Amino acid sequence: SRVLANENSCQNIVENKVENIDFIFDNKKSDPRLYLGVTIFGFEIKALFDSGASHSVLGSRGLNLVQNYVDSLQEFDGWVETADAGKHAVKGKLKLSITLEDRTKDIDVLVVPSIDQPLILGMNFWEAMGIVPNVNNRTWEFPDQVHYVSEIHEVGLLDGENLSENQRTRLNACVKNYFNQMGDKLGRTHLMKHIVDTGTAQPIKQRYYPLSPARQKLVNEELERMLKLGVVEPSKSAWSSPIILLDKPDGSYRFILDFRKVNSVTKRDAYPLPRVTSILDRLREARYLSSLDIKSAYWQIPLEEQSKEKTAFTVPGKGLYQFTTMPFGLHNAPATWQRLIDQVLGVDLEPYVFVYLDDMIIVTPEFNKHIEILRKVFDRLRQANLTLNKEKCKFCRPELHYLGYVVDSNGLQVDPQKVKAILEITTPQNQKQVRQFCGTASWYRRFIPNFATRLQPLTALLKKNKKFSWSEEAESAFQDVRSSLVESPILACPNFEEPFIVSCDASGVGLGAVLSQQVEGGEVVIAYASRTLSKNEMNFSATERECLAVIWAVEKFRPYIEGTHFTVVTDHYSLLWLQNLKDPQGRLARWALRLQGYNYTLVHRKGKDHVVPDLLSRAPVCEEVTIVENNAGCRPDKWYNKIIQAIQDNPENFSGWRWTEGKLWKHLPSDFTDEGEPSNWKLVVPKERRCKVYEECHDAETAGHLGVMKTYLRAKQQYYWPKMKADIARYVRSCLVCQQSKAENQKPGGLMGRGRLVNHPWDLISADLIGPFPRSTRGYRYILVVLDTFTKYCLLFPLRAATSITVA
């Protein structure tokens, strides 16, 4: 689906009466566009009246207003395309009750977070309301009424109600002064250059990753943009890294290079990050808060001359190019950025200005002090020739989200998003779900007083041969223990002097993650997170889902772990091969590259100990069984059980086999991988579970019902069993969908009876049986059809049985 929207629909120049909106300014003297004052959930909003939009669109600001009033979004597969050819991903669709004057209508609205307008009223709104616009007179009317359209004249600094008129004027002048001097150009600092220190390593040249024509066009367009900005230049380097286009959440793409080879020979920069605990303490006294965003921050730091050639990349048909500024993906880039910003701002502003990587905030208890500090920061950024992204800056906010906390004049509060995953776990519906919840709670039992007593009504439901019956006592215990999981000391403040642990897991329906730290006496939680899988993600293999869980969890907790060494814990052994992935292609390549800027260690934890992320990934979904799980109700595979017994009795005789966590693995090294790589271990699938492999590798939407060889090659990447190829060939050749849909590649058979000519009736007859049918009152179930091939005369004979005796 394509939805066209007005070219100007993304400009942030709308007023509303809701507190805490972003502060944005624009240099235009007037705005000729038309606005309507509408009401949604009691909020008065100036909505853009757009005749070029086929649908109404709810932007990020509007979503912030209504998100507490809507339960969920309907799925919508498509994007919004603006008149300037920009594409914006649609998060979903919802039905909003919109009031105009005294008329209220339910309007279907597309949710597009990447558009900053609160609300764009498209043609479906016009039609539902039955209004008639008159652009010349700037009026609109119902059949019996005439109204004037709202106009926004002098577009200045937009603000909430926490500032007086005088304060708004002073703030507006302060911010305008900086942006009028610096403009929107991309800055380039003269204070520092980034160095890629590879020592005596030889140049590394990698082949170019092929791209589709559509993506290649995007690469060419991005190259032209970077050339105009001066961040790349033609090169004669002996180095070359391949290009990757990463998909961003808003549907656009990020141009990056696969610097993993370069990073592997680069000396690490150990520049320290700031003490965030002191920042959090200062924030408790904040009344006025501002956050600043450096425009394309890395591109404002030039590269040292000898380092430029190490960032070279090839564009087919265009040649070889290299960066002149610091690109994204170099693992020392965060350290260089932190060193620069510390040098620019200095220590004298530390009581009020704090920077943690790309999060720069200004906090003061008084407005006059805030304006003073803002001017100093602007002056120092100007002297360093660093420019800000005005659309993402927020000034003098009474409330700010920072490092997992909500900061306001009342102090520091836990961000509701941190505990949302636990609080949304619904009441268990069966023993399996009760057992999962109890396992999660038990992981933190040392922090919950009287744990066994408080959990007893739930553990009582787990007794064998007892009928599952959810009582008021059980509900009370469930609510009590669930609340304890999001209270101190389990949910703790982060200690940025200690390493973080990211535990993640994936089920067939969702992802779950926990950010924690090891303290004396146990492991404390910093934040919980979970989300459901999309329809396409549900078709991923088990290993791909686990990879997705790692990528999502690391990016979810990025504000805590970026620039530090942390541990990623997973219960999927095969996932370890992601670190050593060679010649990456497609989705796995993009995933591996998204982790290249992080310093982490990937470790394996037994599934039985991985209870918390497992519960988050499954809640509130009922039992999900994947192909690697054992099922006591299945028919046992004698060969499978025999191998397991032999391994347990004589493990030294079966070095190429491994039995761990209820799963059997076989070592099958590839000609193209190292002997010790984890990907060489294949999961051995028992007979009763092989149908799941067939479905995953052949029947799934992403599998495509390929032929025998391609299905076999896909399956052998992860699985093994004896005579695997023959079994897959038998399954594929008997696939009903393939038989009905695919063209026959064999010579067609001849027509029956075609080789003999007849000249008289009944010289040659053809006979066949049809049935069985429901038995008649006389006991007949079949029909014998006899056809004279000369006259085509047909005779039908009812039969009680289809045997040679009855036919004769």
N, C-alpha and C positions, 0 to 999 in steps of 0.2 A: 504494500500500500504506500502511496505517496501523498503527502499532504503539503500543499503549497502555502507558504506564509509570507507576509510582507517583508521586504528587505530590511526595514528598520525595526522589525519586531523584536530584535535582540538588544536594543539600547535600554539602559537602565535610567529612565527619566520619568518615572511614575511616582506619584505621591499616594500615601494612604495614611490612615489614622491609627495604625498599629505600631506599638513600640518596637524598638530594637531592629529596625530595618537598616540595611547597609547604607553608608554615607558615600555617595558618588556625586561627582560634579561634571558638568559639560559646559563647553565654551559657547554653545549656540545661544543666540539672543532670544529665539523663540522656537517653538515646536509646532509646526503646522498640522500635525496629526490630530485625529479626533479621538476623544476619550469619553467613556460613559461611566457614571458613578453607579455601581451595582453593589448589592449586599450578598455575602456568602457567610453562613453560619454566624451572622451578627456583625461581621467585619465589613466595613465600607471600603471598597477598592475602586481605584480609577483604572478601568480596564481599557486596553487599546481596541478601538473600533476599526477592524481590519477587513476591508472588502476583498483582499487578495487571499485570504485564508479560507480553505474549504471546510476546515474543522476548527473548533475552539481549542485553545492550547493553554495548559496550566504550567507556568514556569517555576523556577526554583523558589522564588519569593512567595508565590501563591501556595506552593506545596507546603512551605514552612508554616503557613497560617492554618491550613486545613488538615494537616496530617494527623492531628489528635482527634479529628472528628470522623475519619473514615477508617473502616476496618481493613480493607485490602483493595488492591488494584486488580482489574480484569486484565488478562493477557492481551497484548496487541503486538503483532509481528509487523514492524514497519519502521519508518522514519519520517521526520518532518524535513522537507527541503525548502529552504528559503530562496528568495529571488536572486540572491547572490551566489547560488549553487552550493551553499553550505548545507551539510547534512547533519541532523541531530537525532540521536536515537530516542525512541519512544519507550519510556519505562513501563507504561501500562495505560489503562483507560478507566475512568470512573464517571459516575453520574452525579452531577452537582445540582443542587437547587439554587438557582440564581434569581435574585429579585431585582427588578427594574421598576422604579416607582412603586405601584401597588400590584404589579403583575409578577408572579413567580412561576418559573418553568424548570423542569428537570432537563438538563442539557448534558449530552455526552461530551466529555472533555478528555483530550489526550494529555498525559503527563510527560513533560519534556524538561528534565532538570537542567540541561545545558542552556536553556533560554532563561534570561534573567527577568523578563517581563512577568509581573504577577499573573496576569490573565490577558489572553488575546481572544477577542470575540469574533469568531468566524461566521461563515454563512449559515451554518446550522443553528447558531444563536438567532440570527436575523429571522430565519424562517420560523423558528419555534415561537418567538416573541411576536411575530407579525408586524414588525416595525418597518417604516418607510423612511430612508434617509434622504436629506436634501443637502448635498455637499456645498452648493453655492451659498446657501444661507446658513450653513453650519447648524442645521436643525434636524431633528428626527421626529416622527409622529406615529402614534397609534391612529387608527382610522378617525378617532374623534378628538385627538389631543395633539398639540405641538409642543416640542421641547427643544431647548438649545443644548448643543453639544459642549462638553467641557473642553476648555483649552488650558494648556500649561504654557505660561509666558516665560519670564526669566527663569531659566533652569539653573539652579544653584546647587549648593551642597545639601543633599537630602539627609534628614535626621529624624530621630525619635523624639519622644516627649521628655527625655531626661535633661535637656538643655533649655535654657531660657533663650529669648530672641537675641539678646546681646551676645550670649555665648555662641550661638549658632553663627552670628555674623563674624565674630572673631575667628572661629574655627574655619569657616569658609574662606576668609581672607588668607589665613596661614597656609592652607592646603593649596589654594589657587596660586599663590605666589611661587611655590615650589614647582608645580606642574607647568605653569606658564614659562618658567625659566628652562626647565629640562625637557619639556615636550614629551612626545610619545616615542622618540627614537630609542634604539637599543644602545645602552651605555657600553663603555669599554674602559675598565680601570687601568691606571698606570702604576698602581702600588705593588702589584704582584703578578707573577707568571706561573702557570702550572708546569711542572716538570714531570715527564714520564721517564723514570730512571730504570732502564732495563739492563744496566751493567754491560757485560761483554756478550750478551745474547745476540745471536745471529738474527737478521731480519726474518720475519714470519710472513709468508704470503699464502693466503687462503683463497680458494676458488669462490667465485660469486654464486650466491644461492639463487637459482632461477625463480622468477616471479611471474604471475599471470600478467597479461597485457594491461588489465585494469590497475593492478598494483604497481606495475612498472611506470604507468602514467603518473601515479601519485608520487613515486620516487623522483621522476623527472621534474614534476612541479615543485617538490620540496627542494630539490637541488637548485632550481632557479631562484627560489626565495632565499636560500642560504647564501647564494652568490651575491644577490642584491644587498643582503645584510652584512656581507663581508666576513661571515663566520667560516667559510670554506674557500679554497683556491685550487687551481690546477696544480698537479704534483708530478714529480719524477721519482717518487719513493720506491724503494725495494720492498717496503712493507705493504700489506693489503689485508684488510679485514672485511668480511661480508656484511651486507646490509640486511637489516630485519625491520619489517613494519609491524609494530605492536598495536593490537587493537585496544583503544581506550574505552572507558565506560560510556562515554557520550557518543560512541559510534565512529569517531574519527580515528586517525592513526598517528603513532609516534615513530619518527624516523630515528633509529639507533643503529649502532654497529655491534657486531659480535666481537667484543674485545676480550673474550675469555682466554685466548691464546696470548694476547699481549699482557693481560693481567697476571698470567701464570709466571711470567719472567720479570715482572715489575716489582721493585723493592717497595714494601708497604710503608706508608707514612703513619706514625703512631701519635699524631697530634691529638691531644685530649679534647674530649667534649666537655661542655660546661656542667657544673653541678646543678642538676635540675631540682634536687631537693630544696636548695636555697631559693630557687625561682618560685617553687610552690609555696614556700613560707611567705615570700613577699606578696604573692597574689592574694593572700588572705586579707590584706589591708587595702585592696584596690577598690576604688570607686569609679574611676574613669579608665577605660581600657581601649587601646588601639592596636591593630595588627597591620603590619606592612608586608607587602609581597614584592620581592625583587623581580623585575621583568626578565624572564629567561635567564635566571641567575648565572648558570654555568657559562653561558655564551658571553657574559660580560667580563670574564677572566681570560686574558690572552694566554696562548701556549708559548713556552720557551722555544726558540728557533729550532734546536736539535730535536725537540719532541714532536714537532708538527708532522714529520714524515712517518712517525709511528702510528698516526691516526688515519692513514691513507685508506681509501676505499675505491672500488671500481663501479662505474655506472655504464652498462653496455650501451654502445653507440655514442657515449659522451666522453669517455676517457677516465683517467685517474685523478682523484681529488684528495685533498687533505684538509683537516680542520686548522684554522688559525686561532680558534678559541677552544676552551675546555669543553669537550663533548660529554654527553651522558653515557655512562657505562664504565668509565675508568674507576677502578676501586679506590683510588686515592683522591677522587674528586670531592667527596664530602669533607675530608680533612683540609684540603686546600681552601674550600669555601669557608669553613669555620675559622681558619687562620686569618683569612682576609677580613671577614666581618668583625672579628675580635679586634683587629688592627684599626679598622675604620671607626668603630664606635668608642673604643677605649674603655678603661676601667672606671673613669669618673662618672659615666652614665649608668653604671651597673645597678645602683639602687632603684632605677626606674626603667631601664631598657634591658631586655633579655633576649638572647638569640640562641635557639637550639636548632642547628642546621637551618632549614628554610622557614622556621617558625620564629618571626620577630615580633615581639610585643612590647608595648609601652604601658606602664601602669603607674598611676599616681592617685593620691587621696584627694587632691584639690585640682580644680579646673585650671587655674592660673599656672600652676606648676606643669600641668599637662601641655599647655600651649608652649611654655618655655622649652620643655624637653623635645616637643615635636620640632620646633624651630632648629634646635641643636642637631637633632638627627638629620633633618633635611639638609642642613648646612654641610654636615660631614659626608652625607651621601653625594651631595653635589661636588664637593672637593675631590671625592674618590671617583667621580664620573660614573656613578651607579644610578640607574633609573628604576622607578617603581611602576608596577602594573596597577594603574588607578582603579580599574574595574574590580580588583580583588582586595583592595585596601579597605579597612574598616576603622573609623575614627570615633573616639569618645563613646564607645559602647558601654552601657551599664552591665552588660553580660557578655561573656566570651567563652567559647569552648577551646580548651587548651590541654593537650597531653592527657586526655581522658577525664578531664574534670570540667565542671561548669563553674566559672568564676564570676562572682558578682559582689555587690557591696556587703552581702551577708556572710561572705567567706567562701570557702572551697566546698563544693558538693560533688558527689559521685555522678558522673555522666550516666543518665538512665540507659544509654545504649550498652554500657558495660555489663549490666545485669539483666538486660532484656531477654537474652537467650534462656537464662535459668527461670526467670519469672513467668515466661510464656510456656513452660512445660505444663501440659494439661494433666488432668487427673488420669492415673493409670486405668486401663480398661481390662487388663488381664495379668496373669502372674508374670509373664515375660517382662512387661513394662514395670511392674512393681520391683522385680529383681534388678532391672537396669537402674532404677532410681535409687534403690538401697545401695547398690554398688557405688554409685556416684557419691552418695552421702557418706559412705564408709571411708572413702578416700580422705575425707577431712574430719573424721570422727574425733581426732585428738583435740580439735578446736571447738567442738560442740559439747557443752556440759551435759551430763546425764544422757549421753547419746543413745545407749542401748534402751533405756526406759522410754525415751521420746519416740524411738523408732519401732517399739514393740508391736503396736497395732498393725504395722505394715509387714513386719517379719512374720507375724502370725498367719498372714495370707499366703505364705510361701510353703506351708506344710503340705506334704504329699497327701494325696487322696482327699484333700479338703476342697469343697466347692468354693469357687471364687465369689465373694460377696462383699461389695464395697459399703462400709458402714460410715456413720457420722464420726465415729471414733477414728477410723482410718483416714477420713478426709481431714480431720483436725490435725492428726499427726503429720500428714503429708504437707499441709500448709505451714505447720510449725517448722519442720525440718527444711523445707524449701526456702523459707525466709531466712533461716540461719545460714544458708549457703551464700547469701549476698550481704551478710553483716560482718563487721569486724569481730574477731581477727582474721577470718577466712579471706574476706575481700580487703586487701591491704593497699596502702599507698606504695607506689613504686620506689624502690631504692636504686637509683641510677649508678651507684657505686658497685652494685652486684650484678652478675650476669642474669639474663632473662632466659626463660624456658618457654618455647612455643610448642604446645602439644596439639596435634590435629588428627582428625579422622574423617572418613567418608563412608557413608552407607549408600544404598541404592537410591535414596531419595533426598539426601542432604549432606551438608558439611558442618563440622563442629570444631571449635578451637578454644583453647584456654591459654592465657598468658599468665605465667606464674614465676615465682622466685623461690629458691631454697633458703630457708631460714633455720635457725636453731629450733629443733622440735618438729620440723616438717616443711611441707610445701604450701605457700600461701598464694592465693589467686589475686591477680591484678585486674583481669577482665575476662569475661566470657564472650563468645560470639558463635553464631550459627546462622545458616541460611539454607533454603531448599535449592535443589538442583533444577535447572531449566529442563525443558523437554529434551533438548539435544544433549545436554550433559548427562541425562539418565542413560543414554545409549553408550557412554564411554565404558571402556573396560575397567575392571577393578583397579588395575595399576594406574590408569589415567585419572580415575576419580581421586585416588590417593595423591597423585601429583597435583591435581587441581586444588585439593585441600591445603597442601603446603603453600602453593603460590598465593591462594586467597588469604590464608592465615598470616603469612609474613607481611603482605601488603596491608592487611587490616590493622596490624599492630605496628606499622612502620614508625609512627611517632615515638614509640618507646625503644625500638631496637636498631634503628638506622644509625650507622656509625659505630656500633659496638659489636662485640662478638657474642653470639647467642647460640642456643642449642635448639634444634628442631627435633621433636620426638614423634615418631610414627610407629604404628604396629604392623606396617607392611614392608617386609624385607626386600622385596623386589624394587622398592622405591629408591634404594641406595644407588641404583644405576643412573639415576638422573644426574648425579654429580659428574659422572664420567661419560656422559652421552657423547658419542662421536658422530660426526657428519649429521647434525640434527636437521630434521625436515618438518615443515608444517607446524602443527600445534605444539609438539614437544620442543621444537626449536624455540618458539616464542616463549614457552614456559621457562626453559633453562636460562634464556637471556634475561628474563625479568628478575632472576635471582643473582645475576652476576655482580651487582653492586653491593651485595650484602656479605658480611663476614660471619659465617655460621658453620656449625657442625651438625650433620644429620646422624641421629642415632636411632636404634630400634628398641622398642619396648614391647614386651609380650602382650598379646591381645587381652589376656585376662586382667592385666594391670592397667590397661588403657581405657578405663571405664568412663571417665568424665567426657572426653571428646566424643567417645562412642555414643553416649547418651544424647549429647547435643546434636549429633549428626542424624539421629533417628527420631528424636522427639518432634512432634507428638505422634509419629507414624507407628502403626502396628508392626508386627514382626516382619522383618525383611531377611530373606535367606539368600546369600550370594553363592557363587559356584565354589568358593573355597571353604565354605562352612560344612561341618559335619551335620548329619541329620539322622538321628537315631531311628527314625521311622523308615528310612530307605533300605532297600534290599542290599545286603553286604556284597562286596566284590571279593571273591575268594583270592584271586591273584593279588589284589591290592593289600588285603589283610596278611597274606603270606609274606609279602615283601616287608611290611612293617614289622612283623614278628622276627624275621630274619635279621633286620637291621638292629633291633633291640637286643637280640641274643648275641650277635657277632658284629658289632659296629666296625671293627677293624677290617673286615672282609668286604665292607660296602662303603668305601671312601667316596664313591661318586653318588651316594644317596644321603639324604638328610631327613630325619623325622623330628619336627619341631612344632610346638603349639597346635598339635592336631592336624598338621599338614605334611604331606610327603613331597620332597623335592628331589630332582635328579639333575646332576651336573652334565650339561651338554655344551661344551665350548664351541664357539663359532670361529671360522677362519678369519674373521675380521675384528675380533675382540681379543683383549688380553685374557690370559688364563684365569686370573683372579677376579674378573669383573662380576658383580652380582647378577647381571643380566644373563649370565650363563646358567644360572639355576632355574630350572623350569618346574612349574607346579604339576605334580602327577595327579591326574584326574581319575577317580574311580568310575566304574561303568555307570553307576546310577546318576552321576553328575555330568556325564558327557553331553547330554542333550542341552545343557546350559551353554556349553562351549559352542555347540552347533548354532544355537540361537544367536549368541554374541558375535560369532565370526562369519555367519552366513545370512541369518534371517533379519538381524537388526537393521533399522533404517540407515544407519551409517555403514553397514557392511555391504549393502548393495546387491545381495544375492549373486556374488561372483562365482566363477567356475571352481572346479575341483582344486586345481593347483594353487590359485590365489587364496582360496579359503584355507587350504592346508598351510601355506606359508604364513598367513596371518596367525593361525592358531599356534604354530610351532614356535612363535616368538615368545610365548608365555607358558605353554602347556606341553605335556607329554603323556602318552600311554602307548602300550604295544599295538602295532598295526594301526597306528593313528591315521595314516594316509588312506588306507583301505576303508576304514570306518567313515571318514569324511567323504570319500568318493561315493560310498553307498548312500550316505545321507543326501548329498547334493543332487545325485542323479534321481533320487526319489522325491525331491522337493516339488510339491504341487504348484507353487507359485512359479517356479522356473519352467515347469512343463507347460503351464498355461500361457506364459508371457514370452518366453524366448523362442526365437525362430529355430526350426528343425534344420540341423546341419547335415542330415543324412539324405541319401537318395530316397525319394518316396517309394513306397511299395506299390506293386501292380494291383489292378482292379480284379476282384474275385470273379472268376468265370469268363474273363475277357478273352482267354485264348481259344475258346470254342464257340463256333457259330451254330445256331439252331434254325431250323426251317419250319417246324411244326409246334403246335401247343404241346406242352408237357414232355417235350424231348429232354428238357433240363430244368430242374427245380433247385431253388435255394431254400435252406431252412435255418432257423435260429430260434433260440429261447429268450423270452423276456420275463422278468420277475426276479425275486418273489414279490407277490402282492399280498395284502391282507387276506387271510383265508376266507373264502366264500362260505355260504351256508351249506354247500355240497362238498366243501373241503378242497376246492381248487385254489392253487397259489401261483401257477405258472401258465404261460401261453406259448404254444408252439406255433411259429409263423412259417407258413410254406408259401413260396412265391414262384409262379411260372415265369421264367425269364423271357419267354417269347411274348406272351400276352400281358404280363405284369398282373395277372389275376392272383389274388391273395386269399389264402385260407387260414383260419385261426382255430386252434384246438386247445381247449382248457385241459390242464394236467394237474394232478394232485402232488406229483413229485417230478423233479427234473432228473430222471435217470434214463439210461439207455433202454431199459425194459418198457417204460411208459411211452417213450418216443416211438419205439418199434411197434 
